[in-house]
Amino acid sequence: MPRRLFKRYMPNPDSIKGNKSLRFLGKLIHDPNLWHLNRHSVARGMAIGLFWAMIPMPMQMLAAAAVAIPLRANPPISIGLVWLTNPITMPPIFYCTYKLGAWLSNTPPMRMPGHLSLEWITAELAVLWKPLLLGSFVAGVVLAILGYVLTMLYWRWWVQRSWRRRQERRRQVGH
């Protein structure tokens, strides 16, 4: 079952619950249903993590956790997927989301300078932020929907395959 795959890479829920920096969540974080791996909690976690990974903001992990807990999504999956946008992948991902936002808003995309610098980004931020946020939001929503639907479909396929294999083994033993 896909549960084994996710369990292999998941942190221990007790270590997360005992984290002093998460005390502000109170009883919410101690809900045992929050830590179960089922297709709904995993699919929700995938959707939340993929959405927040596309949003260009600091503390994406905190946002993913804050949304995952009340929606009963699996927090480690939500938080872990945020790391799709890491210091190595951020520039190409956010460049693509900027281009998407520029295309959606029908604004001509800015040309990249020969040498990318913090000064250039700061100077052009007034023009860049609208297409970047629009493209990031749209990409986040699309990836969240895809992540949710594909996780649900994969989980269902895996369970059906497991049931078929189990039935085949029972038939073989019966004959």
MODELLER restraints for C-alpha pairs under 7 A, 6 or more apart:
rsr = mdl.restraints
at = mdl.atoms
rsr.add(forms.Gaussian(group=physical.xy_distance, feature=features.Distance(at['CA:1:A'], at['CA:158:A']), mean=6.32, stdev=0.5))
rsr.add(forms.Gaussian(group=physical.xy_distance, feature=features.Distance(at['CA:1:A'], at['CA:159:A']), mean=6.61, stdev=0.5))
rsr.add(forms.Gaussian(group=physical.xy_distance, feature=features.Distance(at['CA:2:A'], at['CA:155:A']), mean=6.52, stdev=0.5))
rsr.add(forms.Gaussian(group=physical.xy_distance, feature=features.Distance(at['CA:3:A'], at['CA:37:A']), mean=6.04, stdev=0.5))
rsr.add(forms.Gaussian(group=physical.xy_distance, feature=features.Distance(at['CA:10:A'], at['CA:76:A']), mean=6.67, stdev=0.5))
rsr.add(forms.Gaussian(group=physical.xy_distance, feature=features.Distance(at['CA:13:A'], at['CA:35:A']), mean=6.65, stdev=0.5))
rsr.add(forms.Gaussian(group=physical.xy_distance, feature=features.Distance(at['CA:17:A'], at['CA:29:A']), mean=6.37, stdev=0.5))
rsr.add(forms.Gaussian(group=physical.xy_distance, feature=features.Distance(at['CA:17:A'], at['CA:30:A']), mean=6.48, stdev=0.5))
rsr.add(forms.Gaussian(group=physical.xy_distance, feature=features.Distance(at['CA:28:A'], at['CA:69:A']), mean=6.98, stdev=0.5))
rsr.add(forms.Gaussian(group=physical.xy_distance, feature=features.Distance(at['CA:34:A'], at['CA:72:A']), mean=5.53, stdev=0.5))
rsr.add(forms.Gaussian(group=physical.xy_distance, feature=features.Distance(at['CA:34:A'], at['CA:73:A']), mean=6.61, stdev=0.5))
rsr.add(forms.Gaussian(group=physical.xy_distance, feature=features.Distance(at['CA:34:A'], at['CA:74:A']), mean=6.00, stdev=0.5))
rsr.add(forms.Gaussian(group=physical.xy_distance, feature=features.Distance(at['CA:35:A'], at['CA:74:A']), mean=6.10, stdev=0.5))
rsr.add(forms.Gaussian(group=physical.xy_distance, feature=features.Distance(at['CA:39:A'], at['CA:152:A']), mean=6.13, stdev=0.5))
rsr.add(forms.Gaussian(group=physical.xy_distance, feature=features.Distance(at['CA:39:A'], at['CA:155:A']), mean=6.23, stdev=0.5))
rsr.add(forms.Gaussian(group=physical.xy_distance, feature=features.Distance(at['CA:41:A'], at['CA:72:A']), mean=6.29, stdev=0.5))
rsr.add(forms.Gaussian(group=physical.xy_distance, feature=features.Distance(at['CA:41:A'], at['CA:73:A']), mean=4.37, stdev=0.5))
rsr.add(forms.Gaussian(group=physical.xy_distance, feature=features.Distance(at['CA:41:A'], at['CA:74:A']), mean=5.19, stdev=0.5))
rsr.add(forms.Gaussian(group=physical.xy_distance, feature=features.Distance(at['CA:42:A'], at['CA:73:A']), mean=6.47, stdev=0.5))
rsr.add(forms.Gaussian(group=physical.xy_distance, feature=features.Distance(at['CA:42:A'], at['CA:74:A']), mean=5.73, stdev=0.5))
rsr.add(forms.Gaussian(group=physical.xy_distance, feature=features.Distance(at['CA:42:A'], at['CA:77:A']), mean=6.98, stdev=0.5))
rsr.add(forms.Gaussian(group=physical.xy_distance, feature=features.Distance(at['CA:43:A'], at['CA:147:A']), mean=6.93, stdev=0.5))
rsr.add(forms.Gaussian(group=physical.xy_distance, feature=features.Distance(at['CA:43:A'], at['CA:148:A']), mean=4.67, stdev=0.5))
rsr.add(forms.Gaussian(group=physical.xy_distance, feature=features.Distance(at['CA:43:A'], at['CA:151:A']), mean=5.38, stdev=0.5))
rsr.add(forms.Gaussian(group=physical.xy_distance, feature=features.Distance(at['CA:43:A'], at['CA:152:A']), mean=6.17, stdev=0.5))
rsr.add(forms.Gaussian(group=physical.xy_distance, feature=features.Distance(at['CA:44:A'], at['CA:73:A']), mean=4.94, stdev=0.5))
rsr.add(forms.Gaussian(group=physical.xy_distance, feature=features.Distance(at['CA:44:A'], at['CA:148:A']), mean=6.20, stdev=0.5))
rsr.add(forms.Gaussian(group=physical.xy_distance, feature=features.Distance(at['CA:45:A'], at['CA:68:A']), mean=6.56, stdev=0.5))
rsr.add(forms.Gaussian(group=physical.xy_distance, feature=features.Distance(at['CA:45:A'], at['CA:73:A']), mean=4.74, stdev=0.5))
rsr.add(forms.Gaussian(group=physical.xy_distance, feature=features.Distance(at['CA:45:A'], at['CA:74:A']), mean=5.00, stdev=0.5))
rsr.add(forms.Gaussian(group=physical.xy_distance, feature=features.Distance(at['CA:45:A'], at['CA:75:A']), mean=6.49, stdev=0.5))
rsr.add(forms.Gaussian(group=physical.xy_distance, feature=features.Distance(at['CA:45:A'], at['CA:77:A']), mean=5.33, stdev=0.5))
rsr.add(forms.Gaussian(group=physical.xy_distance, feature=features.Distance(at['CA:45:A'], at['CA:78:A']), mean=4.43, stdev=0.5))
rsr.add(forms.Gaussian(group=physical.xy_distance, feature=features.Distance(at['CA:46:A'], at['CA:77:A']), mean=6.37, stdev=0.5))
rsr.add(forms.Gaussian(group=physical.xy_distance, feature=features.Distance(at['CA:46:A'], at['CA:78:A']), mean=5.86, stdev=0.5))
rsr.add(forms.Gaussian(group=physical.xy_distance, feature=features.Distance(at['CA:46:A'], at['CA:144:A']), mean=6.99, stdev=0.5))
rsr.add(forms.Gaussian(group=physical.xy_distance, feature=features.Distance(at['CA:46:A'], at['CA:147:A']), mean=5.66, stdev=0.5))
rsr.add(forms.Gaussian(group=physical.xy_distance, feature=features.Distance(at['CA:46:A'], at['CA:148:A']), mean=6.15, stdev=0.5))
rsr.add(forms.Gaussian(group=physical.xy_distance, feature=features.Distance(at['CA:47:A'], at['CA:144:A']), mean=3.91, stdev=0.5))
rsr.add(forms.Gaussian(group=physical.xy_distance, feature=features.Distance(at['CA:47:A'], at['CA:145:A']), mean=6.35, stdev=0.5))
rsr.add(forms.Gaussian(group=physical.xy_distance, feature=features.Distance(at['CA:47:A'], at['CA:147:A']), mean=5.35, stdev=0.5))
rsr.add(forms.Gaussian(group=physical.xy_distance, feature=features.Distance(at['CA:47:A'], at['CA:148:A']), mean=5.18, stdev=0.5))
rsr.add(forms.Gaussian(group=physical.xy_distance, feature=features.Distance(at['CA:48:A'], at['CA:64:A']), mean=6.17, stdev=0.5))
rsr.add(forms.Gaussian(group=physical.xy_distance, feature=features.Distance(at['CA:48:A'], at['CA:68:A']), mean=6.70, stdev=0.5))
rsr.add(forms.Gaussian(group=physical.xy_distance, feature=features.Distance(at['CA:48:A'], at['CA:78:A']), mean=5.63, stdev=0.5))
rsr.add(forms.Gaussian(group=physical.xy_distance, feature=features.Distance(at['CA:48:A'], at['CA:144:A']), mean=6.42, stdev=0.5))
rsr.add(forms.Gaussian(group=physical.xy_distance, feature=features.Distance(at['CA:49:A'], at['CA:64:A']), mean=6.02, stdev=0.5))
rsr.add(forms.Gaussian(group=physical.xy_distance, feature=features.Distance(at['CA:49:A'], at['CA:77:A']), mean=6.92, stdev=0.5))
rsr.add(forms.Gaussian(group=physical.xy_distance, feature=features.Distance(at['CA:49:A'], at['CA:78:A']), mean=3.96, stdev=0.5))
rsr.add(forms.Gaussian(group=physical.xy_distance, feature=features.Distance(at['CA:49:A'], at['CA:79:A']), mean=5.97, stdev=0.5))
rsr.add(forms.Gaussian(group=physical.xy_distance, feature=features.Distance(at['CA:49:A'], at['CA:81:A']), mean=4.76, stdev=0.5))
rsr.add(forms.Gaussian(group=physical.xy_distance, feature=features.Distance(at['CA:49:A'], at['CA:82:A']), mean=5.14, stdev=0.5))
rsr.add(forms.Gaussian(group=physical.xy_distance, feature=features.Distance(at['CA:50:A'], at['CA:81:A']), mean=6.01, stdev=0.5))
rsr.add(forms.Gaussian(group=physical.xy_distance, feature=features.Distance(at['CA:50:A'], at['CA:82:A']), mean=6.41, stdev=0.5))
rsr.add(forms.Gaussian(group=physical.xy_distance, feature=features.Distance(at['CA:50:A'], at['CA:140:A']), mean=6.33, stdev=0.5))
rsr.add(forms.Gaussian(group=physical.xy_distance, feature=features.Distance(at['CA:50:A'], at['CA:143:A']), mean=5.99, stdev=0.5))
rsr.add(forms.Gaussian(group=physical.xy_distance, feature=features.Distance(at['CA:50:A'], at['CA:144:A']), mean=5.40, stdev=0.5))
rsr.add(forms.Gaussian(group=physical.xy_distance, feature=features.Distance(at['CA:51:A'], at['CA:140:A']), mean=4.00, stdev=0.5))
rsr.add(forms.Gaussian(group=physical.xy_distance, feature=features.Distance(at['CA:51:A'], at['CA:141:A']), mean=5.91, stdev=0.5))
rsr.add(forms.Gaussian(group=physical.xy_distance, feature=features.Distance(at['CA:51:A'], at['CA:143:A']), mean=6.47, stdev=0.5))
rsr.add(forms.Gaussian(group=physical.xy_distance, feature=features.Distance(at['CA:51:A'], at['CA:144:A']), mean=5.21, stdev=0.5))
rsr.add(forms.Gaussian(group=physical.xy_distance, feature=features.Distance(at['CA:52:A'], at['CA:60:A']), mean=6.01, stdev=0.5))
rsr.add(forms.Gaussian(group=physical.xy_distance, feature=features.Distance(at['CA:52:A'], at['CA:64:A']), mean=6.13, stdev=0.5))
rsr.add(forms.Gaussian(group=physical.xy_distance, feature=features.Distance(at['CA:52:A'], at['CA:82:A']), mean=6.11, stdev=0.5))
rsr.add(forms.Gaussian(group=physical.xy_distance, feature=features.Distance(at['CA:52:A'], at['CA:140:A']), mean=6.77, stdev=0.5))
rsr.add(forms.Gaussian(group=physical.xy_distance, feature=features.Distance(at['CA:53:A'], at['CA:60:A']), mean=6.86, stdev=0.5))
rsr.add(forms.Gaussian(group=physical.xy_distance, feature=features.Distance(at['CA:53:A'], at['CA:81:A']), mean=6.78, stdev=0.5))
rsr.add(forms.Gaussian(group=physical.xy_distance, feature=features.Distance(at['CA:53:A'], at['CA:82:A']), mean=4.25, stdev=0.5))
rsr.add(forms.Gaussian(group=physical.xy_distance, feature=features.Distance(at['CA:53:A'], at['CA:83:A']), mean=6.74, stdev=0.5))
rsr.add(forms.Gaussian(group=physical.xy_distance, feature=features.Distance(at['CA:53:A'], at['CA:84:A']), mean=6.18, stdev=0.5))
rsr.add(forms.Gaussian(group=physical.xy_distance, feature=features.Distance(at['CA:53:A'], at['CA:85:A']), mean=5.69, stdev=0.5))
rsr.add(forms.Gaussian(group=physical.xy_distance, feature=features.Distance(at['CA:54:A'], at['CA:136:A']), mean=5.34, stdev=0.5))
rsr.add(forms.Gaussian(group=physical.xy_distance, feature=features.Distance(at['CA:54:A'], at['CA:139:A']), mean=6.67, stdev=0.5))
rsr.add(forms.Gaussian(group=physical.xy_distance, feature=features.Distance(at['CA:54:A'], at['CA:140:A']), mean=5.12, stdev=0.5))
rsr.add(forms.Gaussian(group=physical.xy_distance, feature=features.Distance(at['CA:55:A'], at['CA:136:A']), mean=5.46, stdev=0.5))
rsr.add(forms.Gaussian(group=physical.xy_distance, feature=features.Distance(at['CA:55:A'], at['CA:137:A']), mean=6.49, stdev=0.5))
rsr.add(forms.Gaussian(group=physical.xy_distance, feature=features.Distance(at['CA:55:A'], at['CA:140:A']), mean=6.95, stdev=0.5))
rsr.add(forms.Gaussian(group=physical.xy_distance, feature=features.Distance(at['CA:60:A'], at['CA:82:A']), mean=6.57, stdev=0.5))
rsr.add(forms.Gaussian(group=physical.xy_distance, feature=features.Distance(at['CA:61:A'], at['CA:79:A']), mean=5.12, stdev=0.5))
rsr.add(forms.Gaussian(group=physical.xy_distance, feature=features.Distance(at['CA:61:A'], at['CA:82:A']), mean=6.19, stdev=0.5))
rsr.add(forms.Gaussian(group=physical.xy_distance, feature=features.Distance(at['CA:64:A'], at['CA:78:A']), mean=5.83, stdev=0.5))
rsr.add(forms.Gaussian(group=physical.xy_distance, feature=features.Distance(at['CA:64:A'], at['CA:79:A']), mean=5.78, stdev=0.5))
rsr.add(forms.Gaussian(group=physical.xy_distance, feature=features.Distance(at['CA:65:A'], at['CA:75:A']), mean=5.63, stdev=0.5))
rsr.add(forms.Gaussian(group=physical.xy_distance, feature=features.Distance(at['CA:65:A'], at['CA:78:A']), mean=6.73, stdev=0.5))
rsr.add(forms.Gaussian(group=physical.xy_distance, feature=features.Distance(at['CA:65:A'], at['CA:79:A']), mean=6.22, stdev=0.5))
rsr.add(forms.Gaussian(group=physical.xy_distance, feature=features.Distance(at['CA:68:A'], at['CA:74:A']), mean=6.51, stdev=0.5))
rsr.add(forms.Gaussian(group=physical.xy_distance, feature=features.Distance(at['CA:68:A'], at['CA:75:A']), mean=5.61, stdev=0.5))
rsr.add(forms.Gaussian(group=physical.xy_distance, feature=features.Distance(at['CA:68:A'], at['CA:78:A']), mean=6.69, stdev=0.5))
rsr.add(forms.Gaussian(group=physical.xy_distance, feature=features.Distance(at['CA:69:A'], at['CA:75:A']), mean=6.52, stdev=0.5))
rsr.add(forms.Gaussian(group=physical.xy_distance, feature=features.Distance(at['CA:97:A'], at['CA:132:A']), mean=5.90, stdev=0.5))
rsr.add(forms.Gaussian(group=physical.xy_distance, feature=features.Distance(at['CA:97:A'], at['CA:135:A']), mean=4.47, stdev=0.5))
rsr.add(forms.Gaussian(group=physical.xy_distance, feature=features.Distance(at['CA:97:A'], at['CA:136:A']), mean=5.09, stdev=0.5))
rsr.add(forms.Gaussian(group=physical.xy_distance, feature=features.Distance(at['CA:97:A'], at['CA:139:A']), mean=6.78, stdev=0.5))
rsr.add(forms.Gaussian(group=physical.xy_distance, feature=features.Distance(at['CA:98:A'], at['CA:131:A']), mean=5.38, stdev=0.5))
rsr.add(forms.Gaussian(group=physical.xy_distance, feature=features.Distance(at['CA:98:A'], at['CA:132:A']), mean=4.03, stdev=0.5))
rsr.add(forms.Gaussian(group=physical.xy_distance, feature=features.Distance(at['CA:98:A'], at['CA:135:A']), mean=5.56, stdev=0.5))
rsr.add(forms.Gaussian(group=physical.xy_distance, feature=features.Distance(at['CA:99:A'], at['CA:109:A']), mean=6.37, stdev=0.5))
rsr.add(forms.Gaussian(group=physical.xy_distance, feature=features.Distance(at['CA:100:A'], at['CA:135:A']), mean=4.94, stdev=0.5))
rsr.add(forms.Gaussian(group=physical.xy_distance, feature=features.Distance(at['CA:101:A'], at['CA:131:A']), mean=4.10, stdev=0.5))
rsr.add(forms.Gaussian(group=physical.xy_distance, feature=features.Distance(at['CA:101:A'], at['CA:132:A']), mean=5.71, stdev=0.5))
rsr.add(forms.Gaussian(group=physical.xy_distance, feature=features.Distance(at['CA:101:A'], at['CA:134:A']), mean=4.96, stdev=0.5))
rsr.add(forms.Gaussian(group=physical.xy_distance, feature=features.Distance(at['CA:101:A'], at['CA:135:A']), mean=3.66, stdev=0.5))
rsr.add(forms.Gaussian(group=physical.xy_distance, feature=features.Distance(at['CA:102:A'], at['CA:108:A']), mean=6.29, stdev=0.5))
rsr.add(forms.Gaussian(group=physical.xy_distance, feature=features.Distance(at['CA:102:A'], at['CA:109:A']), mean=5.62, stdev=0.5))
rsr.add(forms.Gaussian(group=physical.xy_distance, feature=features.Distance(at['CA:102:A'], at['CA:131:A']), mean=4.86, stdev=0.5))
rsr.add(forms.Gaussian(group=physical.xy_distance, feature=features.Distance(at['CA:105:A'], at['CA:131:A']), mean=6.86, stdev=0.5))
